[in-house]
Amino acid sequence: MNLKIKSKKINDFTYELSISAKWNDIEKDFNIAKKKVAKDIKLPGFRKGKVPENILMSQYLSSVEMGFVQEFCEKYYLMALHQEELTPINQAQLKDINFSYEKDLSFKSEFEIEPLLSLPKFKKNMVNVERIKFLSNDEEVEKTIENIMNSQAKAEQIEKDSKDGDFLIVDMQELDGSGIPIIGKKEKKYIAIGQDPFIEEKAESFKSKNVGDAVKIIIDMGNGEKNYEFTIDAIQRRVPPKLDDDFVKQMDPNCKSVSEWKENVKKSIDNEYQRKSDEMFNSSLIDAFVKLVNPVLPLSMLQNYLNNIVNEVKQNQNSAEMDDNAIKDQYKLFAENNLKWFLLRKTIISNQDLTVSTEEVNDFIKESLDKNESQKAEIERFYKKESNKKKLADDLLDQKILEMLKDYSKIKDKNQKTSELEGSPNH
């Protein structure tokens, strides 16, 4: 096929191809289209698909021409892309189609590609990035240990002196306006002192009570405020274990003492804050270079990404009625930043010739196995899947990119007390 192609770059990501072909070069394809139209035609006096060509071309020429254009313009467009070595990221718009029987064909196709980024020359202190070091404290360690011990608490039956946090099994009897029990309005309930709706002054009514006591209050149990009498059948209290060496060994067989366990808990807390610090720093580092390069996004790429987000949000929330535009508005900045980093990351990998070898992947897996003997079987099973190895290779490649970007950044370290963080146990 001898196609004549003229390529025009409209902007950084939009191309227009002007494609033309001589009749002699497309006649064979036209005849294929003609046969496809003919096989579906049924006329009186002729078997289906056996209409004479002179009748076909006199009565159905426009259908043949249309069928040819619809099928073969797409074919010629794909051939032109291959010849021009272009990879579109959206469905092309075919326009200005000019064709009639025994005449030459010409048309245009407009489409978008991933833009080729021009990276600045890398040098020191190109961007300023803040790195936060979180400083935990002993109170946070004690709070974490308290939560762990509460999670291991066992329920015990007690007879008297209920307090905040206790669970009660009660007979709940609804009363009328004069305080008389309403027949048929009595049921067993499991309630918790200090949990909604038994909070604040309502919780106070149930403290310091014994089995057999009755409490009359006005409370909303889900159907508006009503008079109730709660007769306590049982009191359950969750009693945490004693913090001693035996408990510590249950939690961590490698620990020999309470003090050693507390040190391990502190290390775990610090490691988690370090992971959070690394995530925040890497995100800031990426944002800084994205703003510096400021890639131009193809409109179709952004729209496709937002459409995928809309589908995912609706699926996760199991709501097909959510407004598409509202979701897109909410996630637009997120989508733009992610796509800009995608383009920048791809260009950095290509320009800097960054790769991750099979040996590097295997070394990482071996190191993970050495550090986690107790989870050896799970780790080996996980990395038997090639998709998980591929994900690991991508992660290692990201680490190389980030390490490179750090070399060209001016980093300012800042200490942050964890007690001052919103949502901190000590806040």
The 8 nearest C-alpha neighbors of each residue, nearest first, counted from 0:
[[1, 2, 24, 25, 20, 75, 78, 21],
 [0, 2, 24, 3, 20, 21, 19, 25],
 [3, 1, 20, 19, 0, 4, 18, 79],
 [2, 4, 19, 18, 20, 1, 5, 17],
 [5, 3, 18, 17, 2, 6, 16, 19],
 [4, 6, 17, 16, 18, 7, 3, 15],
 [7, 5, 16, 15, 4, 17, 8, 14],
 [6, 8, 15, 14, 9, 16, 5, 17],
 [9, 7, 14, 10, 13, 15, 6, 11],
 [8, 10, 13, 14, 7, 15, 11, 12],
 [11, 9, 13, 12, 8, 14, 114, 7],
 [12, 10, 114, 13, 9, 8, 115, 295],
 [11, 13, 114, 112, 111, 10, 297, 113],
 [14, 12, 111, 10, 9, 110, 11, 8],
 [15, 13, 8, 9, 110, 7, 109, 111],
 [14, 16, 109, 7, 108, 6, 8, 17],
 [15, 17, 6, 108, 107, 5, 18, 7],
 [16, 18, 107, 5, 4, 106, 6, 15],
 [19, 17, 4, 106, 105, 3, 107, 16],
 [20, 18, 105, 3, 104, 2, 106, 4],
 [21, 19, 2, 104, 103, 3, 105, 24],
 [20, 22, 103, 24, 23, 104, 25, 19],
 [23, 21, 103, 25, 24, 102, 26, 101],
 [22, 24, 26, 21, 25, 27, 103, 101],
 [25, 23, 22, 21, 26, 0, 20, 1],
 [24, 26, 22, 28, 27, 23, 29, 21],
 [25, 27, 29, 23, 28, 22, 24, 30],
 [26, 28, 30, 29, 25, 31, 24, 23],
 [29, 27, 31, 25, 30, 26, 32, 71],
 [30, 28, 26, 32, 31, 27, 67, 33],
 [29, 31, 33, 27, 32, 28, 34, 26],
 [32, 30, 28, 34, 33, 29, 35, 27],
 [31, 33, 29, 67, 35, 30, 34, 66],
 [32, 34, 30, 36, 63, 31, 35, 29],
 [35, 33, 37, 31, 36, 32, 38, 30],
 [34, 36, 32, 33, 37, 38, 31, 39],
 [35, 37, 33, 34, 38, 39, 63, 32],
 [38, 36, 34, 48, 40, 39, 35, 33],
 [48, 39, 37, 35, 36, 40, 34, 47],
 [38, 40, 37, 48, 36, 41, 47, 35],
 [41, 39, 37, 48, 38, 47, 42, 36],
 [40, 42, 47, 48, 46, 39, 45, 43],
 [43, 41, 45, 44, 40, 50, 47, 46],
 [44, 42, 45, 41, 46, 47, 50, 40],
 [43, 45, 42, 46, 41, 50, 47, 49],
 [46, 44, 42, 43, 50, 49, 47, 41],
 [45, 47, 49, 48, 41, 44, 50, 42],
 [48, 46, 41, 49, 40, 45, 38, 39],
 [38, 47, 49, 37, 40, 39, 50, 46],
 [50, 48, 46, 47, 45, 51, 38, 37],
 [49, 51, 48, 45, 52, 55, 54, 37],
 [52, 50, 54, 53, 55, 49, 45, 56],
 [51, 53, 55, 54, 56, 50, 57, 37],
 [52, 54, 56, 55, 51, 57, 58, 50],
 [55, 53, 57, 52, 51, 56, 58, 50],
 [56, 54, 52, 59, 53, 58, 57, 51],
 [55, 57, 60, 53, 54, 59, 58, 52],
 [58, 56, 54, 55, 59, 53, 60, 52],
 [57, 59, 55, 56, 54, 60, 61, 53],
 [60, 58, 55, 62, 56, 61, 57, 63],
 [61, 59, 56, 63, 62, 58, 57, 64],
 [60, 62, 64, 63, 59, 65, 58, 56],
 [63, 61, 65, 59, 60, 64, 66, 36],
 [62, 64, 60, 66, 33, 65, 61, 67],
 [65, 63, 61, 67, 62, 66, 60, 68],
 [64, 66, 62, 68, 67, 63, 61, 69],
 [67, 65, 63, 69, 64, 68, 32, 62],
 [66, 68, 32, 64, 70, 65, 69, 71],
 [67, 69, 65, 72, 66, 71, 70, 64],
 [70, 68, 66, 67, 71, 72, 65, 73],
 [71, 69, 67, 68, 72, 73, 66, 74],
 [70, 72, 74, 73, 68, 67, 69, 75],
 [71, 73, 75, 68, 74, 70, 76, 69],
 [74, 72, 76, 71, 75, 70, 77, 69],
 [73, 75, 71, 77, 72, 76, 78, 70],
 [76, 74, 78, 72, 77, 73, 71, 79],
 [75, 77, 73, 79, 78, 74, 72, 80],
 [78, 76, 80, 74, 79, 75, 73, 81],
 [77, 79, 75, 81, 76, 80, 82, 74],
 [78, 80, 82, 76, 77, 81, 83, 75],
 [81, 79, 77, 83, 85, 82, 78, 84],
 [82, 80, 84, 78, 79, 83, 77, 85],
 [81, 83, 79, 80, 84, 78, 85, 77],
 [82, 84, 80, 81, 85, 79, 6, 4],
 [85, 83, 81, 82, 80, 86, 79, 78],
 [84, 86, 80, 83, 87, 81, 112, 82],
 [87, 85, 112, 88, 84, 80, 113, 81],
 [88, 86, 112, 111, 89, 110, 85, 113],
 [89, 87, 112, 111, 86, 113, 300, 90],
 [90, 88, 87, 111, 91, 299, 110, 300],
 [89, 91, 92, 110, 88, 87, 111, 109],
 [92, 90, 110, 109, 108, 89, 93, 87],
 [91, 93, 109, 108, 94, 110, 90, 107],
 [94, 92, 108, 107, 91, 109, 106, 95],
 [93, 95, 107, 96, 106, 108, 92, 109],
 [96, 94, 106, 107, 97, 93, 105, 108],
 [97, 95, 106, 94, 105, 98, 107, 93],
 [96, 98, 105, 104, 106, 95, 99, 103],
 [99, 97, 104, 102, 103, 96, 105, 100],
 [100, 98, 102, 101, 64, 97, 103, 104],
 [99, 101, 102, 64, 98, 60, 103, 22],
 [102, 100, 22, 99, 103, 26, 23, 98],
 [103, 101, 100, 99, 22, 98, 104, 21],
 [102, 104, 22, 21, 20, 98, 105, 101],
 [105, 103, 98, 20, 19, 97, 21, 102],
 [104, 106, 19, 97, 18, 96, 20, 98],
 [107, 105, 96, 95, 18, 94, 17, 97],
 [108, 106, 17, 94, 16, 93, 95, 18],
 [107, 109, 93, 16, 92, 15, 91, 94],
 [108, 110, 15, 92, 91, 14, 16, 93],
 [111, 109, 91, 14, 13, 87, 89, 92],
 [110, 112, 13, 12, 87, 88, 89, 14],
 [113, 111, 87, 12, 88, 114, 86, 13],
 [112, 114, 12, 115, 88, 111, 297, 87],
 [115, 113, 12, 11, 112, 116, 295, 297],
 [114, 116, 113, 117, 11, 346, 12, 342],
 [117, 115, 114, 118, 346, 294, 343, 342],
 [116, 118, 119, 115, 292, 346, 294, 343],
 [119, 117, 116, 120, 292, 346, 347, 121],
 [120, 118, 121, 117, 292, 291, 122, 116],
 [119, 121, 122, 118, 117, 125, 123, 407],
 [122, 120, 119, 407, 123, 125, 118, 404],
 [123, 121, 407, 125, 120, 124, 406, 408],
 [122, 124, 407, 125, 408, 406, 121, 409],
 [125, 123, 408, 409, 407, 126, 122, 127],
 [124, 126, 408, 123, 407, 122, 127, 409],
 [127, 125, 408, 124, 409, 287, 128, 288],
 [128, 126, 409, 408, 410, 124, 129, 125],
 [129, 127, 410, 284, 409, 411, 283, 126],
 [128, 130, 411, 410, 412, 131, 127, 280],
 [131, 129, 412, 280, 411, 413, 128, 410],
 [132, 130, 413, 414, 412, 276, 133, 415],
 [131, 133, 414, 415, 413, 276, 134, 130],
 [134, 132, 415, 416, 417, 414, 272, 131],
 [133, 135, 416, 417, 415, 132, 136, 414],
 [134, 136, 417, 416, 133, 139, 269, 418],
 [137, 135, 138, 139, 140, 134, 417, 418],
 [138, 136, 140, 139, 141, 135, 265, 142],
 [139, 137, 141, 140, 136, 142, 425, 135],
 [138, 140, 142, 137, 141, 136, 143, 424],
 [139, 141, 137, 143, 138, 142, 265, 144],
 [140, 142, 138, 144, 139, 143, 145, 137],
 [143, 141, 145, 139, 140, 144, 138, 146],
 [144, 142, 146, 140, 145, 141, 139, 147],
 [145, 143, 147, 141, 146, 142, 148, 140],
 [144, 146, 142, 148, 143, 147, 141, 149],
 [147, 145, 149, 143, 144, 148, 150, 142],
 [148, 146, 144, 150, 145, 149, 143, 151],
 [147, 149, 151, 145, 150, 146, 239, 144],
 [150, 148, 152, 146, 239, 151, 147, 145],
 [149, 151, 147, 148, 152, 146, 239, 145],
 [152, 150, 148, 149, 239, 153, 147, 240],
 [151, 153, 239, 149, 238, 237, 150, 240],
 [154, 152, 237, 238, 155, 239, 151, 240],
 [155, 153, 237, 236, 235, 238, 152, 156],
 [154, 156, 236, 235, 237, 157, 153, 238],
 [155, 157, 235, 234, 236, 154, 158, 233],
 [158, 156, 234, 159, 235, 155, 236, 233],
 [157, 159, 210, 209, 234, 156, 233, 160],
 [158, 160, 209, 161, 208, 157, 210, 207],
 [159, 161, 207, 208, 209, 162, 206, 158],
 [162, 160, 207, 206, 208, 159, 165, 209],
 [161, 163, 206, 165, 207, 164, 160, 192],
 [162, 164, 192, 165, 193, 206, 161, 202],
 [165, 163, 192, 193, 162, 191, 166, 236],
 [164, 166, 236, 192, 163, 162, 235, 191],
 [167, 165, 191, 235, 190, 234, 236, 192],
 [168, 166, 234, 190, 189, 233, 169, 191],
 [167, 169, 189, 233, 232, 188, 231, 234],
 [170, 168, 231, 232, 230, 188, 187, 229],
 [169, 171, 187, 230, 229, 186, 188, 172],
 [170, 172, 229, 186, 185, 228, 169, 187],
 [173, 171, 185, 228, 227, 184, 170, 174],
 [172, 174, 227, 184, 181, 226, 180, 185],
 [175, 173, 180, 178, 226, 179, 227, 181],
 [174, 176, 178, 179, 177, 181, 180, 226],
 [175, 177, 178, 174, 226, 179, 225, 180],
 [176, 178, 175, 179, 174, 180, 226, 181],
 [177, 179, 174, 175, 176, 180, 226, 227],
 [178, 180, 174, 175, 177, 181, 176, 173],
 [181, 179, 174, 173, 182, 175, 172, 178],
 [182, 180, 174, 184, 173, 175, 183, 179],
 [181, 183, 184, 180, 185, 173, 172, 174],
 [184, 182, 185, 181, 186, 172, 173, 180],
 [185, 183, 173, 182, 181, 172, 186, 180],
 [184, 186, 172, 171, 183, 173, 170, 187],
 [187, 185, 171, 170, 188, 172, 184, 169],
 [186, 188, 170, 169, 171, 189, 168, 185],
 [187, 189, 169, 168, 190, 170, 186, 171],
 [190, 188, 168, 167, 169, 166, 191, 187],
 [191, 189, 167, 166, 188, 168, 192, 169],
 [192, 190, 166, 194, 165, 193, 167, 164],
 [191, 193, 164, 163, 202, 197, 194, 165],
 [192, 194, 198, 197, 202, 163, 164, 191],
 [195, 193, 197, 191, 192, 198, 196, 164],
 [196, 194, 197, 198, 193, 191, 192, 190],
 [195, 197, 198, 194, 219, 220, 201, 218],
 [198, 196, 202, 195, 201, 194, 193, 192],
 [197, 199, 202, 193, 201, 196, 195, 194],
 [198, 200, 202, 201, 203, 197, 193, 196],
 [201, 199, 203, 202, 198, 204, 197, 205],
 [202, 200, 197, 198, 204, 203, 199, 205],
 [203, 201, 198, 197, 199, 200, 204, 192],
 [202, 204, 200, 206, 205, 201, 199, 198],
 [203, 205, 202, 201, 206, 200, 214, 216],
 [206, 204, 203, 202, 208, 207, 192, 214],
 [205, 207, 162, 161, 203, 208, 204, 163],
 [208, 206, 160, 161, 162, 205, 209, 159],
 [209, 207, 160, 161, 206, 159, 205, 212],
 [210, 208, 159, 212, 160, 158, 211, 161],
 [209, 211, 231, 158, 212, 232, 233, 159],
 [210, 212, 231, 232, 209, 230, 213, 233],
 [213, 211, 209, 210, 231, 230, 208, 214],
 [212, 214, 230, 229, 231, 228, 211, 215],
 [215, 213, 229, 228, 216, 230, 212, 204],
 [214, 216, 228, 227, 229, 213, 217, 226],
 [217, 215, 227, 226, 218, 214, 228, 201],
 [216, 218, 226, 225, 224, 227, 215, 219],
 [219, 217, 224, 225, 216, 220, 226, 227],
 [218, 220, 224, 223, 221, 222, 225, 217],
 [221, 219, 222, 218, 223, 224, 196, 225],
 [220, 222, 219, 223, 224, 218, 196, 225],
 [223, 221, 220, 219, 224, 225, 218, 226],
 [222, 224, 219, 221, 225, 220, 218, 217],
 [225, 223, 219, 218, 217, 222, 226, 220],
 [226, 224, 217, 218, 219, 227, 223, 173],
 [225, 227, 217, 174, 173, 216, 218, 175],
 [228, 226, 173, 174, 172, 215, 216, 217],
 [227, 229, 215, 172, 214, 171, 230, 213],
 [228, 230, 171, 214, 213, 170, 169, 231],
 [231, 229, 213, 170, 169, 212, 211, 232],
 [232, 230, 169, 211, 210, 212, 233, 168],
 [233, 231, 169, 168, 210, 211, 230, 170],
 [234, 232, 168, 210, 231, 167, 235, 169],
 [235, 233, 167, 157, 156, 166, 158, 168],
 [236, 234, 156, 166, 155, 165, 154, 157],
 [235, 237, 165, 155, 154, 238, 166, 156],
 [236, 238, 154, 153, 152, 155, 239, 235],
 [237, 239, 152, 153, 236, 154, 240, 155],
 [238, 240, 152, 149, 148, 151, 153, 237],
 [241, 239, 152, 242, 148, 238, 151, 246],
 [240, 242, 243, 239, 246, 148, 245, 238],
 [241, 243, 246, 240, 244, 247, 257, 148],
 [244, 242, 246, 245, 241, 257, 247, 256],
 [243, 245, 247, 256, 246, 257, 248, 255],
 [246, 244, 248, 247, 243, 249, 242, 256],
 [247, 245, 249, 243, 248, 244, 242, 250],
 [246, 248, 244, 250, 249, 245, 251, 257],
 [249, 247, 252, 251, 245, 250, 246, 254],
 [250, 248, 246, 247, 251, 252, 245, 244],
 [249, 251, 247, 248, 246, 252, 254, 260],
 [250, 252, 248, 253, 254, 249, 247, 260],
 [253, 251, 248, 254, 249, 250, 247, 255],
 [252, 254, 251, 255, 248, 250, 260, 247],
 [255, 253, 252, 251, 256, 248, 260, 259],
 [256, 254, 253, 244, 248, 259, 257, 247],
 [257, 255, 244, 259, 258, 254, 260, 247],
 [256, 258, 260, 259, 244, 243, 247, 261],
 [257, 259, 261, 260, 256, 262, 255, 263],
 [258, 260, 262, 256, 261, 257, 254, 263],
 [261, 259, 263, 257, 262, 258, 254, 264],
 [262, 260, 264, 258, 263, 259, 265, 257],
 [263, 261, 265, 259, 260, 264, 266, 258],
 [262, 264, 266, 260, 265, 261, 267, 259],
 [263, 265, 261, 267, 266, 262, 260, 268],
 [264, 266, 268, 262, 263, 267, 140, 269],
 [267, 265, 263, 269, 264, 268, 270, 262],
 [266, 268, 264, 270, 265, 269, 263, 271],
 [269, 267, 265, 271, 266, 270, 264, 272],
 [268, 270, 266, 272, 271, 267, 273, 265],
 [271, 269, 273, 267, 272, 268, 266, 274],
 [270, 272, 274, 268, 273, 269, 267, 275],
 [271, 273, 275, 269, 274, 270, 276, 133],
 [272, 274, 276, 270, 275, 271, 269, 277],
 [275, 273, 271, 277, 272, 276, 270, 278],
 [274, 276, 272, 278, 273, 277, 279, 271],
 [275, 277, 273, 279, 274, 278, 131, 272],
 [278, 276, 280, 274, 275, 279, 281, 273],
 [279, 277, 275, 281, 276, 280, 282, 274],
 [278, 280, 282, 276, 277, 281, 283, 275],
 [279, 281, 283, 277, 282, 130, 278, 284],
 [282, 280, 284, 278, 283, 279, 277, 285],
 [281, 283, 279, 285, 280, 284, 278, 286],
 [284, 282, 286, 280, 281, 285, 287, 279],
 [285, 283, 281, 287, 282, 286, 280, 128],
 [284, 286, 282, 288, 287, 283, 289, 281],
 [287, 285, 283, 289, 284, 288, 290, 282],
 [286, 288, 284, 290, 285, 289, 283, 291],
 [289, 287, 291, 290, 285, 286, 292, 284],
 [288, 290, 286, 292, 293, 291, 287, 285],
 [291, 289, 293, 287, 288, 292, 286, 294],
 [290, 292, 288, 289, 293, 287, 126, 286],
 [291, 293, 289, 290, 294, 288, 118, 119],
 [292, 294, 290, 289, 291, 295, 339, 288],
 [295, 293, 339, 292, 296, 116, 343, 289],
 [294, 296, 293, 297, 114, 11, 339, 12],
 [297, 295, 298, 294, 339, 301, 300, 338],
 [298, 296, 300, 299, 12, 301, 295, 111],
 [297, 299, 301, 300, 296, 302, 111, 303],
 [298, 300, 302, 301, 297, 303, 89, 111],
 [301, 299, 303, 297, 298, 302, 304, 88],
 [302, 300, 304, 298, 299, 303, 305, 297],
 [301, 303, 299, 305, 304, 300, 306, 298],
 [304, 302, 306, 300, 305, 301, 299, 307],
 [303, 305, 307, 301, 306, 302, 300, 308],
 [304, 306, 308, 302, 307, 303, 327, 309],
 [307, 305, 303, 309, 308, 304, 302, 310],
 [306, 308, 304, 310, 305, 309, 311, 303],
 [307, 309, 305, 311, 306, 310, 312, 304],
 [310, 308, 306, 312, 307, 311, 313, 305],
 [311, 309, 307, 313, 308, 312, 314, 306],
 [310, 312, 308, 314, 309, 313, 315, 307],
 [313, 311, 315, 309, 314, 310, 308, 316],
 [314, 312, 318, 316, 310, 311, 315, 317],
 [313, 315, 317, 311, 312, 316, 310, 318],
 [316, 314, 312, 317, 313, 311, 318, 310],
 [315, 317, 313, 318, 314, 312, 311, 319],
 [318, 316, 314, 315, 313, 319, 312, 320],
 [317, 319, 313, 320, 316, 321, 314, 315],
 [318, 320, 313, 321, 317, 314, 316, 322],
 [319, 321, 318, 322, 313, 323, 317, 316],
 [322, 320, 319, 318, 323, 313, 326, 325],
 [321, 323, 325, 324, 320, 326, 319, 327],
 [324, 322, 326, 325, 327, 309, 321, 306],
 [323, 325, 327, 326, 322, 328, 329, 309],
 [324, 326, 328, 322, 327, 323, 329, 321],
 [327, 325, 329, 323, 324, 328, 309, 330],
 [328, 326, 324, 330, 329, 325, 331, 305],
 [329, 327, 325, 331, 326, 330, 324, 332],
 [328, 330, 326, 327, 331, 325, 332, 333],
 [331, 329, 333, 327, 328, 332, 334, 326],
 [330, 332, 334, 328, 333, 327, 329, 335],
 [333, 331, 335, 334, 330, 336, 329, 328],
 [332, 334, 330, 336, 331, 335, 337, 329],
 [335, 333, 331, 337, 332, 336, 330, 338],
 [334, 336, 332, 338, 337, 333, 339, 331],
 [337, 335, 339, 333, 334, 338, 340, 332],
 [336, 338, 334, 340, 339, 335, 341, 333],
 [337, 339, 341, 335, 340, 336, 334, 342],
 [340, 338, 336, 342, 341, 337, 294, 335],
 [339, 341, 343, 337, 338, 342, 344, 336],
 [342, 340, 338, 344, 339, 343, 345, 337],
 [343, 341, 345, 339, 340, 344, 346, 338],
 [342, 344, 340, 346, 345, 341, 339, 347],
 [345, 343, 347, 341, 346, 342, 340, 348],
 [344, 346, 342, 348, 343, 347, 341, 349],
 [345, 347, 349, 343, 348, 344, 350, 342],
 [348, 346, 344, 350, 349, 345, 351, 343],
 [349, 347, 353, 345, 351, 346, 352, 350],
 [348, 350, 352, 346, 347, 351, 345, 353],
 [351, 349, 347, 352, 348, 346, 353, 345],
 [350, 352, 348, 353, 349, 347, 346, 354],
 [353, 351, 349, 348, 350, 354, 347, 346],
 [354, 352, 348, 351, 349, 355, 396, 399],
 [355, 353, 356, 352, 396, 348, 399, 392],
 [356, 354, 396, 392, 359, 357, 395, 353],
 [355, 357, 359, 358, 354, 360, 392, 361],
 [356, 358, 360, 359, 361, 355, 392, 362],
 [357, 359, 361, 356, 360, 362, 355, 363],
 [360, 358, 362, 356, 357, 361, 363, 355],
 [359, 361, 357, 363, 358, 362, 392, 364],
 [360, 362, 364, 358, 363, 359, 365, 357],
 [363, 361, 365, 359, 364, 360, 358, 366],
 [362, 364, 366, 360, 361, 365, 367, 359],
 [363, 365, 367, 361, 366, 362, 368, 360],
 [366, 364, 362, 368, 367, 363, 361, 369],
 [365, 367, 369, 363, 368, 364, 362, 370],
 [368, 366, 364, 370, 365, 369, 371, 363],
 [367, 369, 365, 371, 366, 370, 375, 372],
 [368, 370, 366, 367, 371, 372, 365, 375],
 [371, 369, 367, 368, 372, 366, 365, 373],
 [372, 370, 368, 374, 373, 369, 367, 375],
 [371, 373, 375, 374, 368, 369, 370, 367],
 [372, 374, 371, 375, 376, 368, 370, 377],
 [375, 373, 377, 371, 372, 376, 378, 368],
 [374, 376, 372, 378, 368, 377, 373, 379],
 [377, 375, 379, 378, 374, 380, 373, 381],
 [376, 378, 380, 374, 379, 375, 381, 382],
 [379, 377, 381, 375, 380, 376, 374, 382],
 [380, 378, 376, 382, 381, 377, 375, 383],
 [379, 381, 377, 383, 378, 382, 376, 384],
 [382, 380, 378, 379, 383, 377, 384, 387],
 [383, 381, 384, 379, 380, 387, 388, 378],
 [382, 384, 380, 381, 385, 379, 388, 387],
 [385, 383, 382, 386, 387, 381, 388, 380],
 [384, 386, 388, 387, 389, 383, 382, 390],
 [385, 387, 389, 384, 388, 390, 382, 391],
 [388, 386, 390, 389, 385, 384, 382, 391],
 [389, 387, 391, 385, 390, 386, 382, 392],
 [388, 390, 386, 392, 387, 391, 385, 393],
 [389, 391, 387, 393, 388, 392, 386, 394],
 [392, 390, 388, 394, 389, 393, 395, 387],
 [391, 393, 389, 395, 394, 390, 396, 360],
 [394, 392, 396, 390, 391, 395, 397, 389],
 [395, 393, 391, 397, 396, 392, 390, 398],
 [396, 394, 398, 392, 397, 393, 391, 399],
 [395, 397, 393, 399, 398, 394, 355, 392],
 [398, 396, 394, 400, 395, 399, 401, 393],
 [397, 399, 395, 401, 396, 400, 402, 394],
 [400, 398, 396, 402, 397, 401, 403, 395],
 [399, 401, 397, 403, 398, 402, 404, 396],
 [402, 400, 404, 398, 403, 399, 405, 397],
 [403, 401, 405, 399, 404, 400, 398, 406],
 [402, 404, 400, 401, 406, 405, 399, 407],
 [405, 403, 401, 406, 407, 402, 400, 408],
 [406, 404, 408, 402, 407, 403, 401, 284],
 [407, 405, 404, 403, 408, 402, 123, 124],
 [406, 408, 123, 124, 405, 404, 122, 125],
 [409, 407, 124, 126, 405, 125, 406, 410],
 [408, 410, 124, 127, 126, 128, 411, 407],
 [411, 409, 128, 129, 408, 127, 412, 130],
 [410, 412, 129, 130, 128, 413, 409, 127],
 [413, 411, 130, 131, 129, 410, 414, 132],
 [412, 414, 131, 132, 130, 415, 411, 129],
 [415, 413, 132, 131, 133, 416, 412, 134],
 [414, 416, 133, 134, 132, 417, 131, 413],
 [417, 415, 134, 418, 419, 133, 135, 414],
 [416, 418, 135, 420, 419, 134, 133, 415],
 [417, 419, 425, 416, 426, 420, 423, 135],
 [420, 418, 417, 416, 426, 421, 423, 425],
 [421, 419, 417, 423, 418, 422, 426, 416],
 [420, 422, 423, 426, 419, 418, 417, 424],
 [421, 423, 420, 426, 424, 425, 419, 418],
 [422, 424, 426, 425, 420, 421, 418, 417],
 [425, 423, 426, 422, 139, 418, 142, 138],
 [426, 424, 418, 423, 139, 138, 419, 417],
 [425, 423, 418, 424, 419, 421, 422, 420]]
